[in-house]
Amino acid sequence: MIARDLPPPAVTGVAARRGALRLLMAVLGRGTPLELALDNALDGIPLANDRALARNLAATVLRWLPDLDALIDSATPKPLPDDARARMVLRIALAGWLRLGTPPHAAVATALPLVEGGPRRLVHGVLGNLIRRPAELPPAPHLPDLFAIRWAMDWGPEVADAAALSLAEEPATDLTLRDPAESEHWAMALGGVSLLPGHVRVPRSKERGGNVTEWPGFSEGAWWVQDLAASLPVRLLGVQPGESVLDLCAAPGGKTLQLAAAGAEVTAVDVSDARLERVRENLARTGLSATLAAGDALRWEPGRLFDHILLDAPCSATGIFRRHPDVLHLKGSRDLTPLTMLQAALLRRAAAWLKPGGTLIYATCSLDPREGERIAERVVATLPRRPFEAAELPLGLLPTADGWVRTLPGALAAEGGMDGFFIGRMRKL
């Protein structure tokens, strides 16, 4: 074989970009959540660093999608289709260059192998145009129009602006501790800060790299990953050791672990045994115990009453957009009617399993009041609300006028923010 017959050397970084392209095509083309698309999209990419970069590139594109598309459209004679391969590749190249520090020449070199023929020339020309300007992204990403309008209407323009600002970077990792007395120890060991007893926040700048399963304390079950807002429903339930608690829609199990760590007698229910497998694994890792039951909560019968019930209901999950930016591109046009009907039915059914004097907390990780406040108000007639008082709320949070808890973008911004959550508390008389 003579020299000119040798194949060109592989360009470093192409494997990660190819993985990012498959991820974006799964999310934006087929409507698959990013985390569910990872295994298939990254299959065949052996290096952990390439897999991590592929996910980071895809997530960065999803955070900045409207702004990346605006740059692409400014450099093309006519708009490319949203699902065009050339547009996907350009999004990845620009995200790498403008957000992740990829040198311009490397952004071009790793983009071109992903397209062929005419699109290759188009991609080269668009990137060359934008690099010569040079192109810039705004200080904060623009939300997709539907969410920018909806959240401004529901919560005010300042909340929508705070949401956009919080979308710019992947947030810190929050951990809930099995033993709150060890908060200071694990904050020091992990280079984090504790905002509440039993909590540690590990900033991105101090994360130890690799998978969280490799961090100190994971293998011995000292903590589990759980956003600070997601830990509030259990904190506000006020469970005492030995009390019986029903955790409905329990997977992936963070709240089950919290309840078990508090000494409660926990029954955790989810729709399938497959969804409970992760709960089972985390219980084994942490040395905690709970009774697990697979079943549809609309048909399942506990055969007993409980001191407390926690219903973290299925929802659109728009409140977790900081960690999962794909929800902004998967949930926008979704009809909420089936979900809200399910939420109301679950809440009414759960109320029947509560002991007299018992407390029920209803929670959703949604920023849509139709899945939070409106659902809770439907059931107040049969299960009176037990309003939250400012004195019992942590972190400077205040109850709403109706006595609910609502966390919004912008809350704890100086400390790194928190997810959007609704929490309502009710009591059986």
TATA-V652303 format. One record per helix or strand. SS is the DSSP state (helix for helix, strand for strand). FROM is the first residue (numbers start at 1). LEN is the number of residues. If there is no record, write none. Layout:
# TATA-V652303
ss->{SS	SS}
from->{FROM	FROM}
len->{LEN	LEN}
This chain:
# TATA-V652303
ss->{helix	helix	helix	helix	helix	helix	helix	helix	helix	helix	strand	helix	strand	strand	helix	helix	strand	helix	strand	helix	strand	helix	strand	strand	helix	helix	helix	strand	helix	helix	strand	helix	strand	helix	strand}
from->{3	14	34	48	65	85	104	117	145	157	173	180	193	199	204	212	223	228	244	254	265	273	291	306	318	327	337	354	369	373	385	390	405	413	421}
len->{3	17	8	16	10	14	9	17	11	11	5	11	1	4	3	3	3	10	5	8	6	14	4	7	3	4	15	11	3	7	1	3	3	3	7}
